[in-house]
Amino acid sequence: MRNALRCLLPAKSLQNELLSAIKDKIEELRDLDISKSATVVDQLVKLSATIERLDKEASAVDFIECFMAFGRWLEYQAETDLEITPEFRKLVNKYQNKYILEMLSSKL
């Protein structure tokens, strides 16, 4: 599972590279004649749209973090709610893991 997660992590790296490219284009705009800036502005719009598309996609890492937070919350709730048994928490965890594994296998 760890190797599969590594395949999904480069999206964040790609976002960082795109942000760096945007920064470079902004620097380029500062030095350009206004009449030649349309091309750079178009490139900026395209880079921004790409980041938005990448940002909207929830990754397996996002789900794992959410499930871990939910697990901690469930554990806390179990202190006062007798219906939340250890067996119930194990069952919830089992299906969360199954969901993540299916998600990873469909993206590979």
PyRosetta script that sets phi, psi and omega in degrees:
from pyrosetta import init, pose_from_sequence

init()
pose = pose_from_sequence("MRNALRCLLPAKSLQNELLSAIKDKIEELRDLDISKSATVVDQLVKLSATIERLDKEASAVDFIECFMAFGRWLEYQAETDLEITPEFRKLVNKYQNKYILEMLSSKL")
pose.set_psi(1, -34.8)
pose.set_omega(1, -178.8)
pose.set_phi(2, -61.7)
pose.set_psi(2, -40.7)
pose.set_omega(2, 178.6)
pose.set_phi(3, -64.6)
pose.set_psi(3, -38.1)
pose.set_omega(3, 178.8)
pose.set_phi(4, -64.7)
pose.set_psi(4, -37.5)
pose.set_omega(4, 178.6)
pose.set_phi(5, -64.9)
pose.set_psi(5, -35.6)
pose.set_omega(5, 179.4)
pose.set_phi(6, -62.8)
pose.set_psi(6, -30.9)
pose.set_omega(6, 178.9)
pose.set_phi(7, -67.3)
pose.set_psi(7, -28.2)
pose.set_omega(7, -177.8)
pose.set_phi(8, -88.5)
pose.set_psi(8, -23.5)
pose.set_omega(8, -175.6)
pose.set_phi(9, -67.2)
pose.set_psi(9, -28.9)
pose.set_omega(9, -179.6)
pose.set_phi(10, -59.7)
pose.set_psi(10, -15.4)
pose.set_omega(10, 177.3)
pose.set_phi(11, -59.0)
pose.set_psi(11, -40.9)
pose.set_omega(11, 178.0)
pose.set_phi(12, -65.8)
pose.set_psi(12, -40.0)
pose.set_omega(12, 177.5)
pose.set_phi(13, -63.0)
pose.set_psi(13, -40.5)
pose.set_omega(13, 178.1)
pose.set_phi(14, -63.7)
pose.set_psi(14, -40.7)
pose.set_omega(14, 177.1)
pose.set_phi(15, -60.3)
pose.set_psi(15, -42.2)
pose.set_omega(15, 179.2)
pose.set_phi(16, -63.7)
pose.set_psi(16, -39.8)
pose.set_omega(16, 177.9)
pose.set_phi(17, -65.4)
pose.set_psi(17, -39.7)
pose.set_omega(17, 178.2)
pose.set_phi(18, -64.8)
pose.set_psi(18, -40.5)
pose.set_omega(18, 177.1)
pose.set_phi(19, -62.5)
pose.set_psi(19, -38.5)
pose.set_omega(19, 177.4)
pose.set_phi(20, -65.3)
pose.set_psi(20, -39.9)
pose.set_omega(20, 177.9)
pose.set_phi(21, -64.3)
pose.set_psi(21, -38.6)
pose.set_omega(21, 177.2)
pose.set_phi(22, -62.7)
pose.set_psi(22, -42.6)
pose.set_omega(22, 178.7)
pose.set_phi(23, -59.9)
pose.set_psi(23, -43.3)
pose.set_omega(23, 178.9)
pose.set_phi(24, -62.3)
pose.set_psi(24, -40.5)
pose.set_omega(24, 179.8)
pose.set_phi(25, -66.3)
pose.set_psi(25, -36.7)
pose.set_omega(25, 177.4)
pose.set_phi(26, -64.4)
pose.set_psi(26, -41.8)
pose.set_omega(26, 176.2)
pose.set_phi(27, -61.6)
pose.set_psi(27, -40.3)
pose.set_omega(27, 179.5)
pose.set_phi(28, -63.3)
pose.set_psi(28, -38.9)
pose.set_omega(28, 179.0)
pose.set_phi(29, -61.5)
pose.set_psi(29, -36.8)
pose.set_omega(29, -178.8)
pose.set_phi(30, -62.5)
pose.set_psi(30, -32.4)
pose.set_omega(30, -176.2)
pose.set_phi(31, -94.3)
pose.set_psi(31, -7.2)
pose.set_omega(31, -174.6)
pose.set_phi(32, -88.9)
pose.set_psi(32, 151.5)
pose.set_omega(32, 169.7)
pose.set_phi(33, -68.1)
pose.set_psi(33, 139.7)
pose.set_omega(33, -175.7)
pose.set_phi(34, -56.7)
pose.set_psi(34, -31.9)
pose.set_omega(34, -178.6)
pose.set_phi(35, -70.2)
pose.set_psi(35, -19.9)
pose.set_omega(35, -179.2)
pose.set_phi(36, -103.3)
pose.set_psi(36, 6.5)
pose.set_omega(36, -173.6)
pose.set_phi(37, -82.1)
pose.set_psi(37, -13.8)
pose.set_omega(37, -176.6)
pose.set_phi(38, -58.7)
pose.set_psi(38, -40.4)
pose.set_omega(38, -179.7)
pose.set_phi(39, -64.3)
pose.set_psi(39, -44.3)
pose.set_omega(39, -179.7)
pose.set_phi(40, -66.3)
pose.set_psi(40, -40.3)
pose.set_omega(40, 178.1)
pose.set_phi(41, -62.5)
pose.set_psi(41, -42.1)
pose.set_omega(41, 177.7)
pose.set_phi(42, -60.6)
pose.set_psi(42, -42.5)
pose.set_omega(42, 178.2)
pose.set_phi(43, -63.7)
pose.set_psi(43, -39.1)
pose.set_omega(43, 177.7)
pose.set_phi(44, -62.1)
pose.set_psi(44, -43.3)
pose.set_omega(44, 179.3)
pose.set_phi(45, -61.7)
pose.set_psi(45, -43.7)
pose.set_omega(45, -179.7)
pose.set_phi(46, -65.2)
pose.set_psi(46, -42.3)
pose.set_omega(46, 178.3)
pose.set_phi(47, -63.3)
pose.set_psi(47, -42.2)
pose.set_omega(47, 179.2)
pose.set_phi(48, -63.4)
pose.set_psi(48, -42.0)
pose.set_omega(48, 179.1)
pose.set_phi(49, -63.5)
pose.set_psi(49, -37.6)
pose.set_omega(49, 178.3)
pose.set_phi(50, -64.1)
pose.set_psi(50, -43.4)
pose.set_omega(50, 178.3)
pose.set_phi(51, -62.5)
pose.set_psi(51, -41.9)
pose.set_omega(51, 179.0)
pose.set_phi(52, -59.9)
pose.set_psi(52, -43.9)
pose.set_omega(52, 179.4)
pose.set_phi(53, -63.5)
pose.set_psi(53, -42.4)
pose.set_omega(53, 179.1)
pose.set_phi(54, -65.7)
pose.set_psi(54, -38.1)
pose.set_omega(54, -175.9)
pose.set_phi(55, -70.2)
pose.set_psi(55, -28.5)
pose.set_omega(55, -177.8)
pose.set_phi(56, -75.0)
pose.set_psi(56, -21.7)
pose.set_omega(56, -176.5)
pose.set_phi(57, -81.2)
pose.set_psi(57, 121.1)
pose.set_omega(57, 176.2)
pose.set_phi(58, -79.9)
pose.set_psi(58, 132.4)
pose.set_omega(58, -179.4)
pose.set_phi(59, -99.1)
pose.set_psi(59, 171.1)
pose.set_omega(59, 176.6)
pose.set_phi(60, -60.0)
pose.set_psi(60, -34.5)
pose.set_omega(60, 179.1)
pose.set_phi(61, -62.6)
pose.set_psi(61, -40.7)
pose.set_omega(61, 177.2)
pose.set_phi(62, -60.6)
pose.set_psi(62, -44.3)
pose.set_omega(62, 179.3)
pose.set_phi(63, -65.5)
pose.set_psi(63, -41.4)
pose.set_omega(63, 179.6)
pose.set_phi(64, -60.8)
pose.set_psi(64, -46.2)
pose.set_omega(64, 179.1)
pose.set_phi(65, -61.5)
pose.set_psi(65, -41.4)
pose.set_omega(65, 178.9)
pose.set_phi(66, -65.0)
pose.set_psi(66, -45.7)
pose.set_omega(66, -179.8)
pose.set_phi(67, -64.1)
pose.set_psi(67, -36.3)
pose.set_omega(67, 178.2)
pose.set_phi(68, -66.1)
pose.set_psi(68, -42.8)
pose.set_omega(68, 178.0)
pose.set_phi(69, -63.7)
pose.set_psi(69, -40.9)
pose.set_omega(69, 178.0)
pose.set_phi(70, -63.7)
pose.set_psi(70, -39.6)
pose.set_omega(70, 178.2)
pose.set_phi(71, -61.6)
pose.set_psi(71, -41.8)
pose.set_omega(71, 177.3)
pose.set_phi(72, -65.3)
pose.set_psi(72, -41.1)
pose.set_omega(72, 178.6)
pose.set_phi(73, -64.1)
pose.set_psi(73, -43.1)
pose.set_omega(73, 179.8)
pose.set_phi(74, -62.3)
pose.set_psi(74, -40.6)
pose.set_omega(74, 177.7)
pose.set_phi(75, -62.4)
pose.set_psi(75, -41.8)
pose.set_omega(75, 178.0)
pose.set_phi(76, -64.3)
pose.set_psi(76, -43.5)
pose.set_omega(76, 179.8)
pose.set_phi(77, -65.5)
pose.set_psi(77, -29.8)
pose.set_omega(77, -178.8)
pose.set_phi(78, -64.3)
pose.set_psi(78, -21.5)
pose.set_omega(78, 178.9)
pose.set_phi(79, -65.3)
pose.set_psi(79, -28.9)
pose.set_omega(79, -177.6)
pose.set_phi(80, -117.5)
pose.set_psi(80, -14.1)
pose.set_omega(80, -178.4)
pose.set_phi(81, -110.7)
pose.set_psi(81, 109.0)
pose.set_omega(81, -175.7)
pose.set_phi(82, -69.7)
pose.set_psi(82, -16.1)
pose.set_omega(82, 178.3)
pose.set_phi(83, -73.9)
pose.set_psi(83, -19.2)
pose.set_omega(83, 179.2)
pose.set_phi(84, -89.9)
pose.set_psi(84, 88.8)
pose.set_omega(84, -177.8)
pose.set_phi(85, -89.1)
pose.set_psi(85, 164.0)
pose.set_omega(85, 174.4)
pose.set_phi(86, -58.4)
pose.set_psi(86, -35.6)
pose.set_omega(86, 179.4)
pose.set_phi(87, -65.0)
pose.set_psi(87, -40.6)
pose.set_omega(87, 178.4)
pose.set_phi(88, -63.2)
pose.set_psi(88, -44.4)
pose.set_omega(88, 179.7)
pose.set_phi(89, -63.2)
pose.set_psi(89, -39.1)
pose.set_omega(89, 177.4)
pose.set_phi(90, -63.6)
pose.set_psi(90, -40.1)
pose.set_omega(90, -180.0)
pose.set_phi(91, -65.7)
pose.set_psi(91, -43.8)
pose.set_omega(91, 177.1)
pose.set_phi(92, -59.9)
pose.set_psi(92, -46.6)
pose.set_omega(92, 179.8)
pose.set_phi(93, -61.1)
pose.set_psi(93, -40.5)
pose.set_omega(93, 179.4)
pose.set_phi(94, -58.2)
pose.set_psi(94, -46.6)
pose.set_omega(94, -177.6)
pose.set_phi(95, -75.5)
pose.set_psi(95, -28.3)
pose.set_omega(95, 173.0)
pose.set_phi(96, -65.3)
pose.set_psi(96, -45.1)
pose.set_omega(96, 178.4)
pose.set_phi(97, -61.9)
pose.set_psi(97, -42.8)
pose.set_omega(97, 179.7)
pose.set_phi(98, -61.4)
pose.set_psi(98, -42.5)
pose.set_omega(98, 178.8)
pose.set_phi(99, -60.7)
pose.set_psi(99, -46.5)
pose.set_omega(99, -178.9)
pose.set_phi(100, -64.0)
pose.set_psi(100, -43.4)
pose.set_omega(100, 179.4)
pose.set_phi(101, -62.6)
pose.set_psi(101, -41.0)
pose.set_omega(101, 177.4)
pose.set_phi(102, -65.8)
pose.set_psi(102, -38.9)
pose.set_omega(102, 178.4)
pose.set_phi(103, -62.9)
pose.set_psi(103, -44.4)
pose.set_omega(103, -179.8)
pose.set_phi(104, -65.6)
pose.set_psi(104, -42.0)
pose.set_omega(104, -178.0)
pose.set_phi(105, -68.1)
pose.set_psi(105, -28.8)
pose.set_omega(105, 178.7)
pose.set_phi(106, -77.1)
pose.set_psi(106, -21.8)
pose.set_omega(106, -179.3)
pose.set_phi(107, -90.9)
pose.set_psi(107, -13.3)
pose.set_omega(107, -176.9)
pose.set_phi(108, -84.4)
pose.dump_pdb("model.pdb")
